[in-house]
Amino acid sequence: SDLATLDPASYQKDAQSWIEHYIYKDSKLLVTSADLQLIANLFYFSYLRSAETIKAQNAARKALESMWHGWQNVAHTRMNPSLKTPYLIDFDQQQEHYLAFAKAQQEHRRVGLIYSHLAEAAVKQHYLSKQAEEAVVRVREHARSIVAQAFLDAKKIVGDLYDVAIQGLRDPENSPALRFDVLETISYYLPILSMQSFIEAEKAQLKASEQSWQIMSTMIGVNMTIWDAIETARASFYLAQYNALITIAAKLSIEKKYLLVMADEYGMNKQVKVYLPKNIH
């Protein structure tokens, strides 16, 4: 998944209905300007939190695969330097993957902290008026139902693996699909290492290592399928809500200070002089 799969259009009617019920109706603002600012901040960083999660997960997987390829190249060269490495040694590409992951991880953490400060202010610190609090509660409830549906949809995508896993939990002895021979290979590898040649031991080690990576790669793939589906749905939903809200804010003659970002990673911060973005596509 990537950000190109976001589809706020499918939630626009819901967002508009919510606006008319809680925020702006008959040319009248139903909440305060301060309410509008905090809700817009919360929705924007709710969207951004999910968007950055999608980016970070994709970057992490590329970095992990690059690391794995490098490990295999080292292992094969260690065994026989005269043979070609199994994977292309591309310094620029590997550096790009590692740097992209480091940046994505850092930004994901920063955005997550900002979101948590805004959610704390909106939900627990009673910063909002009663009308605005009720509006936020309803949106968050709707978001949870969307996430639950996204999980069910993702479960269908990985249905075969899900069924295999359930079968294995119920009856591990009779679940051949879950029976990998990694442990058997390791039990074969250790005696070779202690009693026979290093070359044979290395061959056994490489086999066990490859099998372990295949298992881990499959697990990561399943995990990413589920979380990408969840975060794509959540990001799309909050993007629709944010766009609807910021459109109303743009129509109103409110002070520019009510369109500012309210927090940074360290907490609520009135010194932040960054404006919320306009309608995001």
Backbone torsions as a table, in degrees:
resi	resn	phi	psi	omega
1	SER	NA	153.5	172.2
2	ASP	-148.2	-179.7	-174.1
3	LEU	-68.9	-16.4	178.1
4	ALA	-66.8	-18.0	-178.5
5	THR	-86.8	-3.2	179.3
6	LEU	-65.3	138.1	-176.1
7	ASP	-136.1	75.9	179.9
8	PRO	-66.9	-21.0	-177.2
9	ALA	-58.0	-33.6	-177.4
10	SER	-69.9	-13.3	-179.9
11	TYR	-112.9	6.7	-175.5
12	GLN	-64.1	-41.2	179.8
13	LYS	-63.5	-42.0	177.2
14	ASP	-60.9	-43.0	-178.8
15	ALA	-64.8	-42.4	-179.3
16	GLN	-65.9	-40.0	177.5
17	SER	-62.5	-42.3	178.5
18	TRP	-63.1	-43.4	178.6
19	ILE	-57.1	-49.1	-175.9
20	GLU	-67.9	-27.8	-178.6
21	HIS	-82.8	-36.8	-170.8
22	TYR	-117.3	-25.2	-167.1
23	ILE	-113.0	-50.2	-170.6
24	TYR	-149.4	117.3	-177.9
25	LYS	-145.5	137.7	179.4
26	ASP	53.7	45.3	177.9
27	SER	61.4	25.6	-179.9
28	LYS	-128.4	131.5	177.0
29	LEU	-79.4	123.4	-175.2
30	LEU	-90.3	-7.9	178.1
31	VAL	-126.6	173.8	179.3
32	THR	-82.9	166.5	176.9
33	SER	-63.1	-36.9	177.9
34	ALA	-65.6	-39.5	174.6
35	ASP	-58.5	-48.6	-178.0
36	LEU	-57.8	-40.9	-179.1
37	GLN	-64.7	-48.2	-177.7
38	LEU	-66.6	-40.9	179.8
39	ILE	-64.6	-42.0	178.3
40	ALA	-62.4	-42.3	176.1
41	ASN	-59.7	-47.0	-178.1
42	LEU	-61.9	-44.2	-179.1
43	PHE	-67.2	-41.1	-179.0
44	TYR	-63.6	-45.8	-177.8
45	PHE	-78.2	-20.1	170.3
46	SER	-66.6	-44.8	175.2
47	TYR	-62.0	-48.4	-174.6
48	LEU	-65.9	-35.6	177.9
49	ARG	-58.0	-46.5	179.8
50	SER	-70.1	-39.9	179.1
51	ALA	-61.8	-42.1	180.0
52	GLU	-70.9	-29.0	175.4
53	THR	-64.3	-44.3	178.4
54	ILE	-59.8	-46.4	179.7
55	LYS	-61.9	-46.3	-175.9
56	ALA	-65.4	-40.1	179.4
57	GLN	-64.1	-43.1	178.9
58	ASN	-64.5	-41.2	179.2
59	ALA	-65.8	-39.1	179.8
60	ALA	-63.5	-41.9	-178.3
61	ARG	-66.2	-42.2	178.3
62	LYS	-62.3	-42.0	179.5
63	ALA	-64.6	-41.6	179.8
64	LEU	-64.3	-42.2	178.3
65	GLU	-64.5	-40.5	177.2
66	SER	-62.2	-42.0	178.5
67	MET	-63.4	-42.1	178.9
68	TRP	-63.2	-45.2	178.3
69	HIS	-60.0	-41.3	178.7
70	GLY	-63.6	-40.5	178.4
71	TRP	-61.2	-43.8	179.3
72	GLN	-65.2	-39.4	177.9
73	ASN	-61.9	-43.7	178.4
74	VAL	-62.1	-44.7	-178.5
75	ALA	-62.9	-43.1	-179.5
76	HIS	-70.0	-38.2	178.0
77	THR	-68.8	-36.8	176.4
78	ARG	-60.1	-39.3	-178.0
79	MET	-75.0	-42.2	-179.0
80	ASN	-156.7	96.7	-176.5
81	PRO	-63.9	-18.5	-177.5
82	SER	-77.8	-16.6	-178.7
83	LEU	-89.1	154.5	178.2
84	LYS	-68.3	142.2	177.7
85	THR	-70.0	149.0	-178.6
86	PRO	-67.7	-23.8	-179.6
87	TYR	-128.9	147.7	179.2
88	LEU	-63.3	133.3	175.9
89	ILE	-90.3	103.8	-176.6
90	ASP	-122.4	95.5	-174.7
91	PHE	-58.8	-46.8	-176.9
92	ASP	-61.1	-42.5	-179.3
93	GLN	-67.3	-43.4	178.6
94	GLN	-62.7	-43.5	178.5
95	GLN	-61.3	-40.4	178.7
96	GLU	-61.7	-43.6	-179.3
97	HIS	-65.0	-44.5	-177.7
98	TYR	-68.3	-41.5	-179.6
99	LEU	-67.4	-41.5	178.9
100	ALA	-61.8	-39.4	179.6
101	PHE	-67.7	-42.9	179.9
102	ALA	-60.5	-43.4	-180.0
103	LYS	-68.4	-43.7	-178.9
104	ALA	-63.8	-40.2	179.4
105	GLN	-63.9	-42.9	-179.6
106	GLN	-66.0	-44.3	-179.4
107	GLU	-68.9	-36.9	177.5
108	HIS	-60.4	-42.6	179.2
109	ARG	-67.2	-43.4	-179.5
110	ARG	-60.3	-49.3	-178.9
111	VAL	-64.8	-39.8	178.9
112	GLY	-60.9	-39.7	179.1
113	LEU	-68.2	-41.2	177.9
114	ILE	-61.4	-45.7	177.9
115	TYR	-56.7	-44.6	-176.5
116	SER	-64.3	-37.0	177.9
117	HIS	-66.5	-41.4	179.7
118	LEU	-67.4	-41.7	178.8
119	ALA	-64.0	-39.4	177.7
120	GLU	-61.0	-44.8	-179.1
121	ALA	-66.3	-40.6	-175.3
122	ALA	-76.9	-37.2	-171.1
123	VAL	-98.9	-37.1	-171.3
124	LYS	-110.6	-23.0	-174.1
125	GLN	-98.3	3.0	176.9
126	HIS	54.2	40.8	177.5
127	TYR	-70.0	-28.5	-173.6
128	LEU	-91.4	160.0	171.3
129	SER	-70.8	166.0	-178.3
130	LYS	-60.1	-41.0	179.0
131	GLN	-61.7	-43.7	-179.1
132	ALA	-69.4	-38.8	176.6
133	GLU	-59.1	-45.7	179.0
134	GLU	-62.2	-39.7	179.1
135	ALA	-61.6	-43.7	-179.9
136	VAL	-67.4	-41.7	178.1
137	VAL	-57.5	-45.4	-178.1
138	ARG	-64.8	-40.2	179.1
139	VAL	-65.1	-43.9	-178.3
140	ARG	-66.5	-35.2	175.7
141	GLU	-64.2	-43.4	178.4
142	HIS	-62.8	-41.7	179.4
143	ALA	-60.8	-40.5	179.9
144	ARG	-64.0	-37.9	178.5
145	SER	-67.6	-35.1	178.3
146	ILE	-67.4	-41.6	177.9
147	VAL	-63.1	-42.2	179.0
148	ALA	-61.3	-41.5	179.0
149	GLN	-67.6	-38.8	178.5
150	ALA	-62.4	-38.2	177.3
151	PHE	-63.8	-43.6	179.1
152	LEU	-63.3	-39.9	177.9
153	ASP	-65.0	-40.8	179.1
154	ALA	-66.3	-36.5	179.4
155	LYS	-61.0	-34.3	177.2
156	LYS	-66.2	-38.6	-179.1
157	ILE	-62.5	-40.9	-179.3
158	VAL	-102.5	27.6	-174.0
159	GLY	-55.8	-43.3	-178.3
160	ASP	-61.9	-45.4	179.6
161	LEU	-67.9	-36.4	177.7
162	TYR	-61.4	-45.7	179.6
163	ASP	-63.5	-38.8	177.8
164	VAL	-62.9	-42.8	-179.3
165	ALA	-63.9	-43.6	178.4
166	ILE	-62.2	-41.4	178.5
167	GLN	-61.2	-41.0	-179.8
168	GLY	-65.7	-36.9	178.9
169	LEU	-68.2	-37.0	-178.0
170	ARG	-77.4	-37.3	-173.7
171	ASP	-146.5	70.5	-175.1
172	PRO	-59.6	-28.3	-178.3
173	GLU	-69.5	-30.0	-176.5
174	ASN	-113.6	36.5	177.7
175	SER	-120.9	77.9	-175.5
176	PRO	-60.3	-27.0	-178.4
177	ALA	-65.8	-21.5	-179.6
178	LEU	-99.3	0.8	-175.7
179	ARG	-92.5	99.4	177.2
180	PHE	-95.6	154.4	-177.5
181	ASP	-100.7	26.4	179.3
182	VAL	-61.5	-48.2	-178.6
183	LEU	-64.1	-37.3	177.3
184	GLU	-62.8	-40.1	180.0
185	THR	-66.4	-41.6	179.2
186	ILE	-64.5	-40.6	179.0
187	SER	-65.8	-25.8	176.2
188	TYR	-80.1	-34.8	-174.9
189	TYR	-70.6	-41.6	-175.0
190	LEU	-62.7	-45.9	176.8
191	PRO	-62.7	-36.2	178.1
192	ILE	-62.2	-42.7	-179.0
193	LEU	-61.5	-38.0	-175.7
194	SER	-86.5	-22.6	-172.3
195	MET	-119.8	-25.7	-174.4
196	GLN	-118.9	-155.9	-171.4
197	SER	-78.9	153.6	176.2
198	PHE	-65.7	-32.6	-178.9
199	ILE	-62.4	-47.5	178.6
200	GLU	-65.5	-38.8	178.2
201	ALA	-63.9	-39.4	-179.7
202	GLU	-66.1	-39.9	177.4
203	LYS	-61.0	-41.8	179.1
204	ALA	-67.6	-39.2	179.4
205	GLN	-64.0	-42.4	-179.9
206	LEU	-64.0	-37.1	178.4
207	LYS	-65.0	-46.8	179.0
208	ALA	-63.5	-39.1	-179.6
209	SER	-64.6	-42.7	179.4
210	GLU	-63.6	-42.3	179.2
211	GLN	-65.4	-40.1	178.7
212	SER	-62.7	-41.9	179.5
213	TRP	-65.0	-39.7	179.3
214	GLN	-61.4	-41.1	178.1
215	ILE	-65.1	-48.8	-177.9
216	MET	-64.2	-40.9	179.7
217	SER	-62.5	-39.7	177.7
218	THR	-64.4	-43.7	179.5
219	MET	-63.3	-41.9	178.6
220	ILE	-64.1	-41.3	179.5
221	GLY	-61.5	-43.5	177.8
222	VAL	-63.8	-45.8	180.0
223	ASN	-59.9	-43.3	-179.2
224	MET	-68.4	-36.9	178.3
225	THR	-59.2	-45.2	-179.4
226	ILE	-67.1	-50.5	-175.0
227	TRP	-72.4	-32.4	175.6
228	ASP	-64.8	-39.4	178.2
229	ALA	-63.9	-44.1	-179.9
230	ILE	-64.6	-49.5	-176.1
231	GLU	-70.5	-31.0	176.6
232	THR	-66.1	-44.1	178.0
233	ALA	-64.1	-44.9	-178.7
234	ARG	-64.8	-45.0	179.8
235	ALA	-62.9	-41.9	179.6
236	SER	-62.6	-43.1	-179.1
237	PHE	-63.1	-51.0	-177.3
238	TYR	-70.8	-27.1	175.9
239	LEU	-65.5	-41.8	177.0
240	ALA	-63.2	-43.8	179.7
241	GLN	-63.3	-43.9	-178.6
242	TYR	-64.2	-47.0	-179.3
243	ASN	-59.6	-41.7	179.2
244	ALA	-64.4	-41.1	-177.7
245	LEU	-70.7	-43.3	-176.9
246	ILE	-70.6	-26.8	175.2
247	THR	-65.4	-41.9	176.6
248	ILE	-65.2	-43.8	-179.5
249	ALA	-59.4	-37.5	-179.3
250	ALA	-68.2	-27.5	-179.7
251	LYS	-76.8	-25.0	-173.8
252	LEU	-88.7	149.5	177.9
253	SER	-89.5	71.2	178.1
254	ILE	-107.0	156.5	-179.3
255	GLU	-62.1	146.7	-177.9
256	LYS	-60.9	-26.0	-178.1
257	LYS	-61.8	-23.0	179.8
258	TYR	-82.2	3.9	175.1
259	LEU	-112.1	12.5	180.0
260	LEU	-87.0	152.2	169.6
261	VAL	-66.6	138.7	-171.3
262	MET	-102.6	-10.4	-173.6
263	ALA	-144.0	158.6	167.0
264	ASP	-124.7	-170.8	-175.3
265	GLU	-66.7	-13.4	-177.3
266	TYR	-95.0	-11.0	178.5
267	GLY	143.2	-172.1	176.4
268	MET	-65.6	129.0	-170.7
269	ASN	-142.1	108.3	-179.4
270	LYS	-73.1	-8.9	-178.7
271	GLN	-85.9	-7.7	178.8
272	VAL	-67.8	125.4	-177.3
273	LYS	-115.2	45.9	177.6
274	VAL	-114.6	131.1	180.0
275	TYR	-85.2	146.2	172.7
276	LEU	-60.7	143.9	-179.7
277	PRO	-69.8	155.5	176.0
278	LYS	-74.2	-176.3	-177.1
279	ASN	-42.3	122.9	-177.6
280	ILE	-99.5	132.7	179.9
281	HIS	-105.5	NA	NA
